[in-house]
């Protein structure tokens, strides 16, 4: 079986190529790619036997790739992905699956927010400070802080940065 490794980051590329060589895969250049070639890449190119290695959860979440890995994948998980690619099956690294489950759980919890909590989320995503939110919603800054503490607890989120990241993934998922 043939493999093409098309990864921008040289160190990661060399490591993936070494795993392919150890498995007995013949490395080829881009001209020889066909449906029987395993393409291991950091770009979502929609090849039949493609393994996509992602840098961030948002790109992984939005991708339609059948086999998804994070760039910190270990050798055993890369080998599992190669096995699945040989069989033209799907595979998602455990770490990515966990993140997807977390995002789906957050989507459900977001649907259960009160109108005020939803208003807080909107303003946090817009980048407003507690003072600006308080002024905009005609509340005291202390009330905003208390409401945010309750919101973070309810959503199992640590801070506004985490909330913003996860909400942006949810909001862009249907685009």
C-alpha positions as CSV (number, residue, x, y, z in Angstrom):
1,X,0.0,0.0,0.0
2,X,1.2,3.6,-0.8
3,X,1.0,6.7,1.4
4,X,1.5,10.4,0.8
5,X,2.3,12.5,3.8
6,X,1.4,16.2,3.1
7,X,2.0,18.1,6.4
8,X,3.5,21.6,6.6
9,X,5.2,21.2,9.9
10,X,8.5,19.4,9.1
11,X,9.0,17.7,12.4
12,X,5.5,16.2,12.5
13,X,5.8,15.2,8.8
14,X,9.1,13.3,9.5
15,X,7.5,11.5,12.4
16,X,4.4,10.4,10.5
17,X,6.6,9.3,7.5
18,X,8.7,7.2,9.9
19,X,5.6,5.4,11.2
20,X,4.5,4.8,7.6
21,X,7.9,3.3,6.7
22,X,7.9,1.1,9.8
23,X,4.5,-0.2,8.7
24,X,5.8,-1.1,5.3
25,X,3.9,1.7,3.4
26,X,5.6,3.0,0.3
27,X,5.9,6.8,0.5
28,X,5.0,8.6,-2.8
29,X,4.9,12.2,-4.1
30,X,1.7,14.0,-5.0
31,X,1.7,12.9,-8.7
32,X,0.9,9.2,-7.9
33,X,-2.1,9.7,-5.6
34,X,-5.2,7.6,-6.4
35,X,-8.1,6.0,-4.5
36,X,-5.8,3.3,-3.0
37,X,-3.3,5.9,-1.6
38,X,-3.5,6.8,2.0
39,X,-3.2,10.6,2.2
40,X,-2.0,11.9,5.6
41,X,-2.4,15.6,5.7
42,X,-3.1,18.7,7.8
43,X,-5.6,20.0,5.2
44,X,-9.1,18.6,4.6
45,X,-8.8,17.6,0.9
46,X,-11.7,15.1,0.7
47,X,-9.6,12.1,-0.5
48,X,-11.0,8.6,-0.2
49,X,-8.4,7.3,2.2
50,X,-7.5,10.5,4.1
51,X,-6.2,11.0,7.6
52,X,-6.5,14.7,8.6
53,X,-4.3,16.0,11.5
54,X,-5.7,19.1,13.1
55,X,-4.2,21.9,15.2
56,X,-7.5,22.9,16.8
57,X,-10.8,21.5,17.8
58,X,-12.8,24.0,15.8
59,X,-11.4,22.8,12.5
60,X,-11.8,19.2,13.6
61,X,-15.4,19.9,14.6
62,X,-16.3,21.5,11.3
63,X,-14.4,19.0,9.1
64,X,-16.2,16.3,7.2
65,X,-13.1,14.1,7.2
66,X,-13.7,10.4,8.2
67,X,-10.4,10.1,10.1
68,X,-9.5,12.9,12.5
69,X,-6.4,13.2,14.7
70,X,-4.8,16.0,16.7
71,X,-1.2,16.9,16.0
72,X,-0.1,15.5,19.4
73,X,-1.3,12.0,18.4
74,X,0.7,9.1,19.7
75,X,2.1,6.3,17.5
76,X,-0.5,3.7,18.6
77,X,-3.4,6.0,17.7
78,X,-1.8,6.9,14.4
79,X,-1.4,3.2,13.6
80,X,-5.1,2.7,14.4
81,X,-6.0,5.5,12.0
82,X,-3.8,4.0,9.3
83,X,-5.5,0.6,9.8
84,X,-8.9,2.3,9.4
85,X,-7.7,4.2,6.3
86,X,-6.6,0.9,4.7
87,X,-10.1,-0.5,5.3
88,X,-11.7,2.8,4.1
89,X,-13.4,3.2,7.5
90,X,-13.7,6.2,9.8
91,X,-11.8,6.9,13.0
92,X,-11.8,9.8,15.4
93,X,-9.0,10.1,18.0
94,X,-10.3,9.7,21.6
95,X,-9.2,13.2,22.5
96,X,-11.3,14.7,19.7
97,X,-14.3,12.5,20.5
98,X,-14.2,13.8,24.1
99,X,-14.1,17.4,22.9
100,X,-17.1,16.7,20.6
101,X,-19.1,15.2,23.5
102,X,-18.2,18.2,25.6
103,X,-19.4,20.6,22.9
104,X,-22.6,18.6,22.4
105,X,-23.3,18.7,26.1
106,X,-22.7,22.5,26.2
107,X,-25.2,22.9,23.3
108,X,-27.8,21.1,25.4
109,X,-27.0,23.2,28.5
110,X,-27.1,26.4,26.4
111,X,-30.7,25.6,25.4
112,X,-31.6,25.5,29.1
113,X,-30.3,29.0,29.9
114,X,-32.6,31.7,31.3
115,X,-33.1,34.9,29.1
116,X,-30.7,36.8,31.4
117,X,-28.0,34.1,31.1
118,X,-28.4,34.0,27.3
119,X,-28.0,37.8,27.3
120,X,-24.8,37.5,29.3
121,X,-23.4,34.9,26.9
122,X,-24.2,37.1,23.9
123,X,-22.4,40.0,25.5
124,X,-19.4,37.9,26.6
125,X,-19.0,36.6,23.0
126,X,-19.2,40.2,21.8
127,X,-16.2,41.0,24.0
128,X,-17.9,43.2,26.5
129,X,-16.4,43.7,30.0
130,X,-18.5,43.2,33.2
131,X,-18.8,47.0,33.5
132,X,-20.1,47.3,29.9
133,X,-22.5,44.4,30.4
134,X,-23.8,45.9,33.7
135,X,-24.5,49.2,31.9
136,X,-26.1,47.5,28.9
137,X,-28.4,45.4,31.0
138,X,-29.1,48.1,33.7
139,X,-27.5,45.9,36.5
140,X,-24.8,46.5,39.0
141,X,-21.4,45.2,38.2
142,X,-21.6,42.9,41.3
143,X,-24.9,41.4,40.0
144,X,-23.2,40.7,36.6
145,X,-20.3,39.0,38.4
146,X,-22.7,36.9,40.5
147,X,-24.7,35.9,37.4
148,X,-21.5,35.0,35.5
149,X,-20.3,32.8,38.4
150,X,-23.6,31.0,38.3
151,X,-23.5,30.7,34.5
152,X,-20.0,29.2,34.6
153,X,-21.1,26.7,37.2
154,X,-24.2,25.8,35.2
155,X,-22.2,25.3,32.0
156,X,-19.2,23.6,33.7
157,X,-16.9,26.3,32.3
158,X,-14.0,28.0,34.1
159,X,-14.0,31.5,32.6
160,X,-15.2,33.8,29.8
161,X,-12.3,32.8,27.5
162,X,-13.4,29.1,27.6
163,X,-17.0,30.2,27.1
164,X,-16.2,32.3,24.1
165,X,-14.1,29.6,22.4
166,X,-16.8,26.9,22.8
167,X,-19.7,29.1,21.9
168,X,-17.9,30.2,18.7
169,X,-17.5,26.6,17.7
170,X,-21.2,25.9,18.3
171,X,-22.2,29.1,16.4
172,X,-20.1,28.3,13.4
173,X,-21.0,24.6,13.2
174,X,-24.0,25.2,10.9
175,X,-22.3,27.6,8.5
